[in-house]
Amino acid sequence: MDSKNSIFPRQDWETASKAAQQYLGEIEQFSKPGYAMIAGSIRRQADFPADIEIVTIFDSQKLHEAKSWLNKLKIHSQSAINLAKGDIGNKYISRLTLEGIKLDIFVPTPDNYGWILLLRTGSQYFNKRIIEELKVKKIISNNGFLYYDYRDFNNTPIVTAKIITLSEKTVFDLLGIEFIEPRDRNSSALLTKLCLKRPKNNANN
């Protein structure tokens, strides 16, 4: 999402985006249709991204092929040896590409795809504001899912069903605000705050 202290060289957005599109195209071969998207600073069109982040759901019929593809991504730097972690079946997979770029793959389920895509797109400040606004609506995030924070008279949490977030739009709808384009999630604190407070135009719903 945000790599302030990355050990990997930053690239200009166009170069990073081109590399991300290449790897997205390869990952899409093993993903469910419609469930593979670039996230992070590249999706936000931020200057000089340091890594590639992709959110996807693998096709259960193509897991062997996906695993073989992951195994081709080699480690080129001793300092990055710990990045060869995660495998098919994990929520988070990290690799180093053949070009020496950090590649993070996040694997949600269809039920929380929208929430995970929003979180992994960032920015960090934007996510913080979104989570604050959700709490006002008595909605909390736990283990990658959203839940209503209902409590009894003793303030004991009442177990509730997961809130299904098939897309990012679901989260914005929960907050009652317009969809905020990824490039606008890099905004200054003031602009981001104004965006989150902007009501949806009910006439367009």
C-alpha positions in Angstrom: 0.0 0.0 0.0 2.6 2.6 1.1 6.3 1.7 1.1 8.2 4.5 2.8 11.2 2.4 3.9 11.3 0.0 1.0 14.6 -1.7 0.2 13.6 -1.8 -3.5 14.3 1.0 -5.9 11.3 3.2 -6.7 10.3 3.7 -10.4 8.3 6.4 -12.1 4.6 5.6 -12.3 4.6 4.8 -16.0 7.4 2.2 -15.6 5.8 0.7 -12.5 2.4 0.6 -14.1 3.7 -1.2 -17.2 5.3 -3.8 -15.1 2.2 -4.2 -13.0 0.1 -4.7 -16.1 2.4 -7.4 -17.3 2.2 -9.3 -14.0 -1.6 -8.7 -13.8 -2.0 -10.3 -17.2 -0.1 -13.4 -16.1 -2.0 -13.7 -12.8 -5.3 -13.3 -14.6 -4.6 -16.6 -16.3 -5.1 -18.3 -13.0 -7.8 -16.1 -11.5 -11.6 -16.1 -11.5 -12.9 -13.8 -14.2 -13.3 -10.2 -12.9 -11.3 -10.9 -9.7 -7.8 -9.6 -10.4 -6.9 -6.0 -10.0 -3.8 -3.8 -9.4 -3.9 -2.1 -6.0 -1.6 0.0 -4.0 0.2 3.2 -5.0 0.2 2.2 -8.7 -3.6 2.1 -8.7 -3.7 5.5 -7.0 -1.3 6.8 -9.7 1.1 7.9 -7.0 4.6 9.1 -8.0 7.4 6.6 -7.8 5.8 3.4 -6.5 8.2 1.0 -4.8 6.3 -2.3 -5.3 3.4 -4.0 -7.2 0.3 -5.0 -5.3 -2.4 -7.2 -6.9 -5.7 -8.4 -5.3 -7.0 -11.6 -6.9 -9.0 -14.7 -6.3 -7.5 -17.8 -7.8 -9.5 -20.2 -9.9 -9.8 -23.4 -7.8 -9.3 -25.4 -11.1 -6.0 -23.6 -11.8 -4.2 -23.7 -8.5 -1.5 -26.1 -9.7 -0.6 -23.8 -12.6 -0.6 -20.8 -10.3 1.7 -22.5 -7.9 4.1 -23.4 -10.8 4.1 -19.8 -11.9 4.9 -18.5 -8.4 7.8 -20.9 -8.1 9.4 -19.3 -11.2 9.8 -16.0 -9.3 13.3 -16.2 -7.9 15.0 -14.3 -5.1 17.8 -12.0 -6.5 18.8 -10.3 -3.2 19.9 -11.8 0.1 18.2 -8.8 1.8 14.9 -9.9 0.2 15.1 -13.6 1.0 12.3 -13.3 3.6 9.9 -12.1 0.9 9.6 -15.6 -0.7 6.8 -16.5 1.6 3.2 -17.5 1.3 1.8 -20.0 -1.2 -1.4 -20.9 -2.9 -4.1 -21.1 -0.2 -2.6 -18.1 1.8 -4.3 -14.7 2.1 -1.0 -13.0 1.4 1.8 -14.1 -1.0 5.0 -12.1 -1.5 7.6 -12.6 -4.1 10.4 -10.8 -5.9 10.0 -10.6 -9.6 12.7 -11.5 -12.1 13.3 -7.7 -12.5 13.8 -7.3 -8.8 10.5 -5.7 -8.0 8.6 -6.6 -4.9 5.3 -8.3 -5.8 2.6 -8.6 -3.2 -0.5 -10.7 -4.0 -3.6 -10.5 -1.7 -6.1 -13.2 -1.9 -9.6 -12.5 -0.4 -12.8 -14.3 -0.9 -15.7 -13.1 -3.1 -17.5 -12.0 0.1 -14.7 -9.5 1.2 -13.1 -8.8 -2.2 -14.3 -5.1 -2.2 -13.1 -4.4 1.4 -9.7 -5.9 0.8 -9.3 -4.1 -2.6 -10.1 -0.8 -0.9 -7.6 -1.5 2.0 -4.8 -2.6 -0.3 -5.3 0.4 -2.5 -4.8 2.9 0.3 -3.5 5.4 1.0 -2.8 4.8 4.7 -4.5 8.1 5.7 -7.5 7.3 3.5 -7.9 3.9 5.1 -7.7 5.4 8.5 -10.5 7.9 7.7 -12.7 5.2 6.1 -12.3 3.0 9.2 -13.2 6.0 11.5 -16.3 6.7 9.4 -17.3 3.1 9.6 -17.1 3.1 13.3 -19.5 6.0 13.4 -21.9 3.7 11.6 -21.1 1.0 14.2 -19.3 -1.1 11.6 -15.9 -2.7 12.5 -13.2 -4.6 10.6 -12.1 -8.0 11.9 -9.9 -10.5 10.1 -10.5 -9.0 6.7 -14.2 -8.7 7.0 -16.7 -6.0 8.1 -19.3 -6.6 10.8 -21.9 -4.6 12.6 -20.7 -3.7 16.1 -23.9 -4.6 18.0 -23.6 -4.9 21.8 -26.0 -5.9 24.6 -26.8 -3.9 27.7 -23.5 -5.2 29.3 -21.5 -3.9 26.3 -20.8 -7.4 25.3 -20.4 -7.8 21.5 -23.2 -9.6 19.8 -22.1 -12.0 17.1 -23.4 -10.8 13.7 -23.1 -12.0 10.2 -20.3 -10.7 8.0 -21.2 -7.8 5.8 -20.7 -8.9 2.2 -18.5 -6.5 0.2 -18.5 -7.7 -3.4 -17.0 -4.5 -4.6 -15.5 -1.2 -3.2 -18.8 0.5 -4.0 -20.5 -1.6 -1.3 -18.2 0.1 1.3 -19.0 3.6 0.0 -22.7 2.7 0.0 -22.5 1.7 3.7 -21.0 5.1 4.4 -23.6 6.9 2.3 -20.9 8.7 0.3 -20.0 8.9 -3.4 -17.4 6.5 -4.8 -13.9 8.1 -4.5 -11.6 7.4 -7.4 -8.3 5.8 -6.5 -6.2 8.7 -7.8 -8.1 11.0 -5.4 -7.2 8.8 -2.4 -3.7 10.4 -2.5 -5.3 13.8 -1.6 -4.2 16.0 1.3 -5.7 15.4 4.7 -8.2 18.2 4.2 -9.3 17.2 0.7 -9.7 13.6 1.8 -11.8 14.6 4.8 -14.0 16.7 2.5 -14.4 13.8 0.1 -15.5 11.5 2.9 -18.1 14.0 4.2 -19.6 14.5 0.7 -23.1 13.0 0.6 -24.3 10.8 -2.2 -26.7 12.4 -4.7 -29.8 10.4 -4.1 -31.2 11.6 -7.5 -28.6 9.4 -9.2 -29.3 6.3 -7.3 
